[in-house]
């Protein structure tokens, strides 16, 4: 998967679906979702790699776990209705297990879940790499963070998102 392809096939459609539900699309949202996907999966693995194999508990380009991010977006008062509606729209069971399985193959659902997880945070979307890292850490709570990768992920995401028309 390339950054441009993930933006056009998953992130933009997910943000359009959420925009129709009152969660605005923006350059900052596009950039952050892409940077997190690059950080989490390098756009190579739809399932977490453990001991050299894709068998870990996290799934999708955004590496959601059933009892972590999946549970969070299905239960949080600000996101549960949005996530359940989008699950139904894309034929994904609106349960932790269903969402986890569905987002491995339905990238729009994975992107929507990632945006909704960020939406649970009280602060505005990040405008800088440092703010992006802070929000990523707060929302994803990675067990083994790799801060040395973040700057490159942010730069790549900024460049790719900059090539797209920004919503009004």
Secondary structure, DSSP 4 states (H G I P E B T S, - for coil): --HHHHIIIIIHHHHHHHHTTT----HHHHHHHHHHHHHHHTTT-SEEEETTEEEEEEETTTTEEIIIIIHHHHHSTTTHHHHHHHHHHTT--SSHHHHHHHHTT-HHHHHHHHHHHHHTSSSPPPSSHHHHHHHHHHHH--TT--HHHHHHHHHHHHHHHHTSPPP-
